[in-house]
Amino acid sequence: MGLCMVSAWRQNVCANVTPGIPGDTIPFRESPMKLQRIIPLIIFTLSSFMLWDAWQVSQGKNPVAGMSSISASNAPIGATSGTSSSPNSVPAAPAVSSSGAVVGTSDLTHGQRILVHTDLFDADIDTVGADLRSLKLNHHLSAENEHRPVDLFEDHSNLIYVAQSGLLGDHLPNHTSVYQSAVTNYSLEPGEEDISVPLTTEVPGLVSVTKIYHFKRGSYVIGVETRVKNLSSTPLSPSAYFQFLRVSKAPPGDPRFVSTYTGPAVYTQATKFQKISFSDIEKGKKDYPVNANDGWLAMLQHYFVSAWLPPSGVPREFFTRKVGNDLYTAGVILPMGTIQPQGSADVSVPLYAGPQEGAKLKSLAPGLDLTIDYGWLTIIAMPMFQFLSWIHGLVGNWGVAIILLTVTIKLAFFPLSAASYKSMAKMRVVQPKMERIRQQYADDKGRMNQAMMELYKTEKINPLGGCLPMVVQIPVFISLYWVLLGAVELRHAPFFAWIHDLSAPDPFYILPLIMTASMFLQQRMSPKPADPVQAKVMQFMPLAFSFMFFFFPAGLVLYWVVNNLLSIAQQWQITRMMGDGVKS
């Protein structure tokens, strides 16, 4: 949003001139002078509205439509408004231990905690359901407190987000059952490459279930294995489900003025990547494929993703549903086949839970790198980020890499930018003639427009020439905007001096102030609007846009500062050359 508004300001020359194309015909029947007034007013009005709306969202006063801002209710999980598409619906109502070991909270029941420490994680596994209830990412700092790690999963606040699994079938253990563990504290010791954390539960005379979490050094993939032994005298045909339970509220740290996606997504080879909004889940929409033999299901948020990654070639069923007030589940069901009496079977589904690092995600599963939100121009943004990463590999500093990428893009579009600035320079040269025409025909608007068209034709000026080249560049600018906004590699990445985090706003607002000054300088170098209303609007627009930059991540502001300074230098040189070579 911010980029579009800035682009509109940067192209104010489109509204500064009388529309028309040199030639024998006049392409506009509407009064060009009226359009001169209308265009900037529309831009300013829409920009002001978007600024106010974004500010409201950033303050939590206007959440995304369809998503509840109310914290989860006191109703137990499973007060569902719908049913799963599976014949054996994923259970939702919690079971309370008869021994009293399980205590209730507003939405989840708690049992004993099994603590797991590895090089990447500090994890809490609850004996209720053997759920993964807390997952701290030790190498990524919290947006709220830079002295503690990000807690991707949690169940002690109004930001409930946990990973659950269980079995479908009458009396079979599920995510409400109580498991046991002989050890309550695990740690990946130096020299160890992996650790396994088993938890067991049993339904006497029916089944014994062991759930095993596998943690591997240096990997954000957690193996989640379920082993089932049939203790009965008849065959069993259970299915295993793996799901996420979370509220719709985005976690702290979302950028202001920009709404990043928080919610489930599903991928299959047939339908590719699809987001599933919480509002669609609430309405019961199922536009995603329910049954497939490949694909995965993920839960997305800014910078991080968790995903269940079943092996390819295994039949699976995807499901989503609302299970409480602002509480939703999304998951996948896999059949375990028939287990004969006293026989055993197991199913294992890897769980990725970590940062959205494109190269790593792409190596794990087809399409998993699409969980990185690069906006609607992903096809341009992805190779652009790869190029940015390549530059970073050479210079070792993301801020310097942004500067060099900006210079590279500026050089690539130099011919188009030069054409734009030449058109602006020509308009500046003929400005005195245009002013004389306005004064001469002040009382005859029709004759004034005709005289303006004749002047454009005589001077061989295309008044839209300053605008059209910029339009071609807009997709690239938007793509780079989303690259800098969505790349987790820039999160908490330092630049130099006072800028310790390129993903956070400049703490001393130095870059935004430079940005504001550059916008005013660019405005002074552009042809001045003759219409007084339009002139006042244009004078105010840099202030309106600069307000936004004070809250933008420093990496984004750095890009715009460098881009503006290069544009100013190019515009000054071309204007000087045109002033020497064009008659006034």
C-alpha positions in Angstrom: 0.0 0.0 0.0 2.7 2.5 1.0 4.6 1.8 -2.2 1.6 2.6 -4.4 1.0 5.9 -2.6 4.6 6.9 -2.9 4.6 5.9 -6.6 1.5 8.1 -7.1 3.4 11.0 -5.5 6.5 10.4 -7.6 4.4 10.5 -10.7 2.6 13.7 -9.9 4.0 15.0 -13.2 1.2 13.0 -14.8 -1.3 15.3 -13.1 0.8 18.4 -13.5 0.3 18.7 -17.2 -2.6 18.9 -19.6 -3.3 15.4 -20.9 -2.8 14.9 -24.6 -0.7 13.2 -27.1 1.0 15.3 -29.9 -0.5 14.6 -33.2 -3.4 15.6 -35.4 -6.1 14.3 -33.0 -7.0 15.2 -29.4 -7.6 11.9 -27.4 -9.5 13.5 -24.5 -12.9 15.1 -24.8 -13.1 15.9 -21.1 -11.6 19.3 -20.2 -7.9 18.7 -19.4 -8.0 21.5 -16.9 -10.7 19.7 -15.0 -8.6 16.5 -15.0 -5.7 18.5 -13.7 -7.7 19.3 -10.6 -9.4 16.0 -10.2 -6.5 13.6 -10.5 -4.4 14.9 -7.6 -7.4 15.4 -5.4 -8.4 11.7 -6.0 -4.9 10.6 -5.2 -4.8 12.7 -2.1 -8.2 11.6 -0.9 -7.5 7.9 -1.4 -4.0 8.2 0.2 -5.5 9.9 3.2 -8.2 7.2 3.6 -5.6 4.4 3.3 -3.3 6.1 5.8 -6.2 6.4 8.3 -7.4 2.9 7.7 -3.9 1.5 8.1 -3.4 3.5 11.3 -6.6 2.0 12.7 -5.5 -1.5 11.9 -2.1 -0.9 13.4 -3.7 0.2 16.6 -5.9 -2.9 16.7 -9.1 -0.8 16.3 -10.1 -2.3 13.0 -9.1 -5.9 12.6 -9.3 -7.6 9.2 -12.8 -8.3 8.2 -14.1 -11.7 9.1 -11.6 -12.2 11.9 -12.8 -11.9 15.4 -10.9 -9.6 17.7 -12.4 -11.2 20.8 -10.3 -13.5 22.9 -11.2 -17.2 23.0 -14.2 -18.0 25.1 -14.3 -20.2 28.2 -16.1 -22.9 26.3 -14.2 -26.2 25.9 -12.5 -27.0 22.7 -14.9 -28.6 20.4 -17.9 -26.3 20.8 -17.8 -26.6 17.1 -20.0 -24.8 14.6 -19.4 -27.4 12.0 -18.2 -31.0 11.5 -15.2 -32.4 9.9 -15.6 -33.8 6.4 -14.2 -37.1 7.7 -16.5 -39.9 8.6 -14.6 -40.0 11.9 -14.6 -36.4 13.0 -11.5 -35.1 14.8 -12.5 -35.0 18.4 -12.7 -31.6 20.0 -14.2 -31.8 23.5 -11.4 -32.2 26.1 -11.3 -35.2 28.4 -10.6 -34.5 32.1 -8.4 -36.9 33.9 -10.3 -38.9 36.6 -7.2 -38.6 38.8 -7.4 -34.9 38.8 -4.0 -34.5 37.3 -5.3 -32.4 34.5 -6.4 -28.8 35.3 -8.5 -26.7 33.0 -7.7 -23.3 31.5 -9.9 -21.1 29.4 -9.5 -23.3 26.3 -6.9 -26.0 26.8 -6.3 -28.5 29.6 -2.8 -28.7 31.1 -1.0 -31.7 32.4 2.6 -32.3 33.2 5.2 -30.6 31.0 8.0 -32.4 29.2 10.9 -30.0 28.5 13.2 -30.4 25.5 16.3 -28.3 24.8 18.2 -28.5 21.5 20.4 -26.1 19.6 17.4 -24.6 17.8 14.5 -25.2 20.1 13.3 -25.0 23.7 10.1 -27.1 23.5 7.3 -27.9 25.9 5.3 -31.1 25.3 2.2 -31.4 27.5 1.1 -34.9 28.7 -2.5 -34.0 27.7 -2.6 -35.2 24.1 1.2 -35.2 24.0 0.7 -31.8 22.3 3.6 -29.6 21.3 2.4 -26.5 23.3 5.5 -24.2 23.3 8.3 -23.9 20.8 10.9 -21.2 21.4 13.1 -20.5 18.4 16.5 -19.9 20.1 18.1 -18.1 17.0 15.2 -15.7 16.5 14.4 -12.9 18.9 10.9 -11.8 19.9 9.4 -8.7 18.4 8.2 -7.6 21.9 11.4 -8.4 23.8 14.8 -8.6 22.1 16.2 -10.5 25.1 14.0 -13.6 24.7 13.4 -15.9 21.7 10.3 -16.1 19.5 7.7 -18.5 21.0 6.1 -19.9 17.8 3.7 -22.1 19.8 2.1 -21.1 23.0 -1.0 -21.9 25.1 -0.8 -19.5 28.1 -2.2 -16.3 26.4 -4.9 -15.1 24.1 -2.5 -16.1 21.2 -3.2 -19.9 21.4 -1.2 -21.8 18.8 -0.3 -25.4 19.3 0.4 -28.6 17.3 -1.8 -31.6 18.1 -2.2 -35.2 16.8 -4.2 -38.2 17.7 -6.2 -41.2 16.4 -9.7 -41.3 15.0 -12.1 -44.1 16.2 -14.2 -45.0 19.1 -12.3 -44.8 22.4 -9.0 -44.4 20.7 -6.5 -41.9 22.2 -6.6 -38.4 20.8 -5.3 -34.9 21.7 -7.4 -34.9 24.8 -6.0 -38.2 26.2 -3.4 -38.2 29.0 0.0 -39.6 28.1 2.9 -40.6 30.4 6.6 -40.0 30.1 9.4 -41.6 32.2 11.6 -38.5 31.7 10.5 -34.9 32.1 13.6 -33.1 30.8 15.6 -33.8 27.6 18.6 -32.0 26.3 20.6 -32.4 23.1 24.1 -32.8 24.5 27.4 -31.8 22.7 28.3 -34.6 20.2 24.7 -35.8 19.9 23.0 -35.4 16.6 19.4 -36.2 17.6 17.2 -37.0 20.5 13.8 -38.9 20.7 11.1 -38.0 23.2 8.5 -40.9 23.7 5.2 -40.5 25.5 2.7 -43.4 25.9 -0.9 -44.0 26.7 -3.1 -47.1 26.8 -6.7 -48.0 26.6 -6.8 -51.4 28.4 -8.0 -54.2 26.2 -8.0 -51.9 23.1 -4.8 -50.2 22.1 -1.4 -49.0 23.3 -0.1 -45.8 21.7 3.4 -44.3 21.8 3.9 -40.9 20.3 7.6 -40.1 19.6 9.1 -36.6 18.8 12.4 -36.7 17.0 14.6 -33.6 17.2 17.7 -33.3 15.0 20.6 -31.0 15.4 20.5 -28.0 13.0 17.1 -28.8 11.7 13.7 -27.1 12.1 12.0 -30.3 11.1 10.6 -32.3 14.0 9.6 -35.9 13.3 6.2 -36.8 14.9 5.7 -40.6 15.0 2.7 -42.5 16.2 3.0 -46.2 17.0 -0.2 -48.2 17.6 -0.4 -51.7 19.1 -3.8 -53.5 18.9 -4.5 -55.1 22.3 -8.0 -56.3 21.3 -9.1 -59.5 19.7 -10.5 -57.9 16.6 -8.8 -56.0 13.8 -8.6 -52.2 14.0 -8.5 -49.7 11.2 -7.6 -46.3 12.7 -6.6 -43.1 11.1 -4.2 -40.6 12.5 -4.7 -36.8 12.3 -2.2 -34.0 12.7 -3.5 -30.5 13.2 -2.8 -27.0 14.3 -5.1 -25.2 16.8 -4.8 -21.4 16.9 -6.7 -18.1 17.1 -7.0 -15.8 14.2 -5.2 -12.9 15.8 -1.8 -12.2 14.2 1.2 -12.4 16.6 3.0 -9.2 17.8 5.5 -7.7 15.4 3.3 -7.4 12.3 4.5 -4.3 10.3 2.3 -1.1 10.6 0.4 0.0 7.6 0.8 -3.4 5.9 -1.4 -6.4 6.5 0.6 -9.7 6.2 -1.3 -13.0 6.0 -1.9 -15.1 9.1 -3.7 -18.3 8.6 -3.8 -21.8 7.1 -2.6 -22.8 3.6 -2.7 -26.0 1.7 -0.7 -27.3 -1.3 -1.3 -30.2 -3.7 0.3 -30.8 -7.1 -3.1 -30.5 -8.7 -4.3 -27.2 -7.2 -0.9 -25.8 -6.1 -0.7 -23.2 -3.3 -4.0 -22.0 -1.7 -4.5 -19.8 1.4 -7.5 -20.6 3.6 -8.7 -17.5 5.5 -10.2 -17.8 8.9 -13.2 -16.0 7.6 -13.7 -18.8 5.0 -13.3 -21.4 7.7 -16.0 -19.7 9.8 -18.3 -19.7 6.8 -17.7 -23.3 6.1 -16.1 -22.8 2.7 -14.0 -25.6 1.4 -12.5 -24.3 -1.9 -9.3 -26.4 -1.2 -9.0 -30.0 -2.2 -10.2 -32.3 0.6 -8.7 -35.5 -0.6 -5.3 -36.0 -2.3 -2.3 -38.3 -2.6 0.3 -35.6 -2.1 0.6 -32.1 -0.6 1.0 -30.5 2.8 -0.9 -28.2 5.2 0.7 -25.2 6.9 -0.1 -22.4 9.3 1.4 -19.0 8.2 2.4 -15.8 9.9 4.8 -13.0 9.2 8.4 -14.4 8.9 7.5 -17.9 10.3 5.6 -21.0 9.2 4.7 -24.4 10.6 3.7 -27.2 8.3 2.7 -30.9 8.4 4.6 -32.7 5.6 3.1 -36.1 5.0 5.1 -38.4 2.6 4.1 -38.3 -1.1 2.0 -41.1 -2.4 0.0 -41.6 0.8 -3.7 -40.8 0.7 -4.6 -37.9 2.9 -7.6 -35.8 3.8 -7.3 -32.1 4.6 -9.7 -30.4 7.0 -10.5 -27.1 8.6 -13.1 -26.0 11.1 -14.0 -23.5 13.7 -14.0 -25.1 17.2 -14.7 -22.1 19.5 -15.0 -18.4 19.7 -12.0 -17.2 17.6 -10.4 -20.7 17.8 -9.8 -22.8 14.7 -8.2 -26.0 13.6 -6.6 -27.0 10.3 -5.0 -30.4 9.7 -4.5 -33.6 7.7 -5.8 -37.1 8.3 -3.9 -40.3 7.2 -5.2 -43.9 7.2 -3.0 -46.4 9.1 -4.5 -49.5 7.4 -5.7 -52.5 9.2 -4.0 -53.6 12.4 -4.5 -57.3 13.3 -4.9 -58.4 17.0 -1.7 -58.0 18.9 -0.2 -56.4 15.7 1.4 -53.0 15.4 1.5 -50.1 12.9 3.0 -46.7 12.8 2.7 -43.4 10.9 5.2 -40.6 10.9 4.6 -37.0 9.6 7.4 -34.4 9.8 6.6 -31.1 11.2 8.5 -28.0 10.0 8.3 -25.2 12.5 10.6 -22.3 11.9 11.6 -19.3 9.8 10.5 -18.8 6.2 13.9 -19.3 4.6 13.1 -19.9 0.9 16.0 -22.2 0.0 15.5 -24.5 3.0 11.7 -24.6 2.5 12.1 -25.5 -1.2 14.3 -28.4 -0.4 11.8 -29.9 2.1 8.6 -30.1 0.0 7.3 -28.9 -3.4 5.8 -25.4 -3.1 6.7 -24.9 0.5 8.7 -21.8 -0.3 5.5 -20.2 -1.5 4.5 -19.8 2.1 6.8 -16.7 2.0 4.4 -13.8 1.3 5.8 -11.8 -1.6 2.5 -10.3 -2.5 0.8 -10.7 -5.9 4.1 -10.3 -7.9 5.8 -13.4 -6.5 7.1 -14.3 -10.0 9.3 -11.2 -9.9 9.9 -11.0 -6.2 11.4 -14.5 -5.8 14.3 -14.1 -8.3 14.8 -10.5 -7.0 15.4 -11.9 -3.5 17.7 -14.5 -4.8 19.8 -11.8 -6.4 19.7 -9.8 -3.2 20.9 -12.9 -1.3 23.7 -13.3 -3.8 24.9 -9.8 -3.2 24.7 -10.3 0.5 26.9 -13.3 0.1 29.5 -11.1 -1.5 29.4 -8.1 0.9 28.2 -9.7 4.2 25.8 -6.9 5.1 22.1 -6.8 4.2 22.0 -2.9 4.3 24.9 -2.7 1.8 23.2 -5.4 -0.3 20.0 -3.3 -0.4 22.0 -0.3 -1.6 23.7 -2.3 -4.3 20.5 -3.9 -5.4 18.9 -0.4 -5.7 21.7 0.8 -7.8 21.5 -2.2 -10.0 17.7 -1.7 -10.6 18.3 2.0 -11.2 20.9 1.2 -13.9 18.6 -1.4 -15.5 15.8 1.2 -15.8 18.1 4.0 -16.7 16.8 4.4 -20.3 13.2 4.5 -19.1 14.0 6.9 -16.3 15.9 9.1 -18.6 13.0 9.3 -21.0 10.7 10.3 -18.1 13.0 13.0 -16.8 13.6 14.4 -20.4 9.9 14.8 -20.7 9.7 16.5 -17.4 12.6 18.8 -18.4 10.9 19.7 -21.6 7.8 20.6 -19.7 9.9 22.8 -17.4 11.5 24.6 -20.4 8.1 25.4 -22.0 6.6 26.4 -18.7 6.8 30.2 -19.4 5.0 29.6 -22.7 2.3 27.6 -21.0 1.8 30.3 -18.4 1.4 33.0 -21.1 -1.3 30.9 -22.8 -3.1 30.5 -19.5 -3.0 34.2 -18.9 -4.0 35.0 -22.5 -7.1 32.7 -22.5 -8.0 32.9 -18.9 -11.6 33.5 -19.8 -11.9 30.9 -22.5 -11.1 27.4 -21.3 -11.8 25.7 -24.7 -9.4 28.0 -26.5 -6.8 27.6 -23.8 -6.9 23.8 -24.2 -6.6 24.1 -27.9 -3.6 26.4 -27.6 -2.0 24.0 -25.2 -2.4 21.1 -27.6 -0.9 23.2 -30.4 2.1 24.0 -28.2 2.7 20.3 -27.4 2.6 19.5 -31.1 5.0 22.3 -32.0 7.5 21.6 -29.2 7.1 17.8 -29.8 6.2 17.1 -26.2 4.2 14.2 -25.0 2.8 15.4 -21.7 2.3 11.8 -20.5 6.0 11.0 -21.3 7.0 11.6 -17.7 4.4 9.1 -16.5 4.4 6.2 -18.9 8.0 5.0 -18.3 7.3 5.0 -14.6 4.3 2.7 -15.0 6.6 0.0 -16.5 8.8 0.1 -13.4 5.9 -0.1 -10.8 5.8 -4.0 -10.7 9.5 -4.1 -10.0 9.2 -1.5 -7.2 6.2 -3.3 -5.7 8.1 -6.7 -5.8 11.1 -5.2 -4.1 8.9 -3.7 -1.5 7.5 -7.1 -0.6 10.9 -8.7 -0.7 12.2 -6.3 1.9 9.0 -6.6 3.9 8.8 -10.4 4.0 12.4 -11.7 4.1 13.1 -13.2 7.5 16.8 -12.9 6.7 16.5 -9.1 7.3 14.8 -9.6 10.6 17.0 -8.2 13.3 19.8 -7.8 10.7 22.1 -4.8 11.5 23.2 -2.2 9.0 25.7 0.2 10.7 25.9 2.8 13.5 22.4 3.3 15.0 20.5 0.9 12.8 20.7 -2.5 14.5 17.6 -4.0 12.9 16.6 -3.5 9.2 13.2 -5.0 9.9 12.3 -2.4 12.6 11.8 1.4 12.2 14.8 3.7 12.4 15.0 4.4 16.2 16.2 8.0 15.7 14.1 8.6 12.5 17.2 9.8 10.6 16.4 7.8 7.4 12.8 9.0 7.3 13.9 12.6 7.7 16.4 12.2 4.8 13.5 10.6 2.9 11.2 13.5 3.6 13.9 16.0 2.5 14.5 14.1 -0.7 10.8 14.1 -1.6 10.6 17.9 -1.1 13.7 18.3 -3.3 12.2 16.1 -6.0 9.0 18.2 -5.9 10.9 21.4 -6.3 12.7 19.9 -9.3 9.4 18.9 -11.0 7.3 21.3 -13.1 5.2 23.4 -10.8 1.4 23.0 -11.2 -0.3 26.1 -12.4 -3.6 25.3 -10.7 -3.3 26.7 -7.1 -5.5 23.9 -5.6 -3.3 21.3 -7.2 -0.2 23.1 -6.1 -1.3 23.1 -2.4 -2.2 19.4 -2.6 1.2 18.5 -4.0 3.0 20.5 -1.4 1.2 18.6 1.4 1.6 15.1 -0.1 5.3 14.7 0.9 4.4 15.4 4.5 1.6 12.8 4.4 3.8 10.2 2.9 6.7 10.9 5.2 4.5 10.2 8.2 4.2 6.7 6.9 7.9 6.3 6.5 8.5 7.0 10.2 6.9 3.6 10.9 8.3 1.6 8.0 11.1 -0.9 8.6 14.5 0.7 8.1 15.4 -1.6 5.2 12.4 -0.3 3.2 13.3 3.3 4.0 16.9 2.7 3.1 15.8 1.5 -0.3 13.7 4.5 -1.0 16.3 7.0 0.3 18.9 5.5 -2.1 16.4 5.3 -4.9 15.4 9.0 -4.4 19.0 10.2 -4.2 19.9 8.5 -7.4 16.7 9.8 -9.1 17.5 13.4 -7.9 21.0 13.1 -9.4 19.7 11.7 -12.7 16.9 14.3 -12.9 19.3 17.2 -12.1 21.7 16.1 -14.8 19.1 15.6 -17.5 17.3 18.9 -16.6 20.7 20.7 -16.9 21.4 19.1 -20.2 17.9 19.9 -21.5 18.2 23.5 -20.3 21.4 23.9 -22.4 20.1 22.2 -25.5 16.4 23.2 -25.7 15.2 26.6 -26.7 12.8 28.3 -24.5 
